Amino acid sequence: MANKKNKKKASQRSAQAPAAPAKAEAASAAKKSVSRKGSKETESASKSVARAKAEMKATKEKDKAKAKSKKGSKPGFFGGIRNYLAAVRTEMRRVTWPSKKELINYSIVVCASLVVVGIAIAVLDFVIGEGLFLISGLRS
């Protein structure tokens, strides 16, 4: 969860794109605050961000190496299944899962939407059916 927040903050910072001197000042201020406070939380957060960046870089390098080595060869049946499952695993790691509260809210919205659409279809069915009976005169 902390990783996701750090990535989000980092992407927001890069979107704002402050000037280079401002970045240098912010970095030196952050270093000073870490050295002054000696906060283990701040240090552990920066270490986890660095670890996550290193992991992402390593997986990108591995993917590139795999792509280069497999360019000329086509995998067999079981190799294709293995590649598919590896790709599924990679994508599942990238998924941002909703929290319990969000999941409950989304489920309620879906159920309410189903009820509204069901009622709308039932009303349309009734109106069209009655209209056809009136036009054709099939009622006795």
C-alpha positions in Angstrom: 0.0 0.0 0.0 2.8 2.4 0.9 4.5 1.6 -2.5 1.4 2.6 -4.4 1.2 5.9 -2.5 4.9 6.6 -3.1 4.5 5.9 -6.8 1.4 8.1 -7.0 3.3 11.0 -5.3 6.3 10.5 -7.5 4.1 10.6 -10.6 2.4 13.8 -9.4 5.7 15.4 -8.7 7.0 14.6 -12.2 3.8 15.9 -13.7 4.4 19.3 -12.0 8.0 19.4 -13.2 9.6 22.1 -11.0 12.8 23.8 -12.1 16.1 22.1 -11.6 17.3 24.4 -8.7 14.0 23.8 -6.9 14.6 20.0 -7.2 18.1 20.4 -5.8 16.8 22.4 -2.9 14.0 19.9 -2.2 16.5 17.0 -2.2 18.9 18.8 0.1 16.1 19.8 2.4 14.8 16.2 2.5 18.3 14.9 3.3 18.7 17.5 6.1 15.3 16.6 7.6 16.2 12.9 7.5 19.6 13.6 9.1 18.1 15.9 11.7 15.1 13.8 12.7 16.8 10.4 12.2 13.3 9.1 11.5 13.3 5.4 10.8 10.0 5.7 9.0 11.3 8.2 6.5 14.4 6.1 5.9 12.5 2.9 5.5 10.0 4.5 3.1 12.9 5.8 0.9 14.5 2.4 1.1 11.3 0.7 0.0 11.0 3.1 -2.9 14.5 2.5 -4.0 14.0 -1.3 -3.7 10.8 -1.0 -5.8 12.7 1.0 -8.5 15.5 -1.5 -8.5 13.0 -4.4 -8.9 11.2 -2.7 -11.8 14.5 -2.0 -13.5 15.6 -5.6 -13.1 12.4 -7.0 -14.5 12.6 -4.7 -17.5 16.2 -5.8 -18.1 15.1 -9.5 -17.8 12.2 -8.9 -20.2 14.5 -7.3 -22.7 17.0 -10.1 -22.4 14.2 -12.7 -22.9 12.9 -10.9 -25.9 16.3 -10.8 -27.5 17.0 -14.5 -26.9 13.6 -15.6 -28.1 13.4 -13.5 -31.3 14.3 -16.2 -33.7 12.7 -19.2 -32.0 9.0 -19.9 -31.6 8.0 -21.6 -28.4 6.3 -25.0 -28.5 2.9 -25.9 -27.1 4.0 -26.1 -23.4 6.4 -23.2 -23.8 3.5 -21.0 -25.1 1.4 -22.0 -22.0 4.3 -21.2 -19.8 4.8 -17.8 -21.4 1.0 -17.1 -21.1 1.0 -18.0 -17.4 4.1 -15.8 -16.8 2.4 -12.9 -18.6 -0.7 -13.4 -16.5 1.3 -13.5 -13.3 3.1 -10.3 -14.3 -0.1 -8.5 -15.1 -1.7 -9.6 -11.8 1.2 -8.1 -9.9 0.5 -4.7 -11.7 -3.2 -4.8 -10.7 -4.4 -2.2 -8.2 -6.9 -4.0 -6.1 -9.7 -2.1 -4.5 -10.0 -1.8 -0.7 -12.9 -3.6 1.1 -14.8 -0.3 1.4 -14.4 0.4 -2.3 -15.5 -3.1 -3.3 -18.6 -2.9 -1.2 -19.5 0.5 -2.7 -18.9 -0.7 -6.3 -21.0 -3.8 -5.6 -23.9 -1.7 -4.3 -23.7 0.6 -7.4 -23.7 -2.5 -9.7 -26.8 -4.0 -8.0 -28.7 -0.7 -8.0 -27.9 -0.3 -11.8 -29.2 -3.8 -12.4 -32.4 -3.1 -10.7 -32.9 0.2 -12.6 -32.1 -1.4 -16.0 -34.4 -4.3 -15.1 -37.3 -2.0 -14.3 -36.7 0.0 -17.5 -36.8 -3.1 -19.6 -39.9 -4.4 -17.9 -41.7 -1.1 -18.5 -40.7 -1.1 -22.2 -41.8 -4.7 -22.6 -45.2 -3.9 -21.1 -45.7 -0.7 -23.2 -44.6 -2.4 -26.5 -46.8 -5.5 -25.7 -49.9 -3.4 -24.9 -49.3 -1.4 -28.1 -49.1 -4.5 -30.2 -52.3 -5.9 -28.7 -54.1 -2.6 -29.3 -52.9 -2.5 -33.0 -53.5 -6.1 -33.8 -56.7 -6.5 -31.8 -55.9 -10.1 -30.7 -57.5 -9.8 -27.3 -60.9 -11.4 -26.9 
